[in-house]
């Protein structure tokens, strides 16, 4: 398994989500020839809601906007499909961002 800076962000997100919502299910997706292009890095079930997170590493001095822009067209399409189906989907560069985005979407009226 390849390890890099993004691995640390994935680990932090997993830990933060489980700490905030202990009953959550989290699956880290490892891309291979059987996984469709653009499949998000993390697939979760949080309080009965499907959540898909595309994780991007934010380099020192890099803006959050630039880090988010690293998502490919296929990744953006996959996130859009999740949203259209009623799930929560987004790009995150940190655990704090992921938790805040999930929280905002869980508390928003359906």
Secondary structure, 3 states (H helix, E strand, C coil): CCCCHHHHHHHHHHHHHHHHCCCCEEEECCCCCCCCCCCCCEEEEECCEEEEEEECCCCCCCCHHHHHCCCCHHHHHHHHHHHHCCCEEEEECCHHHHHHHHHHHHHCCC
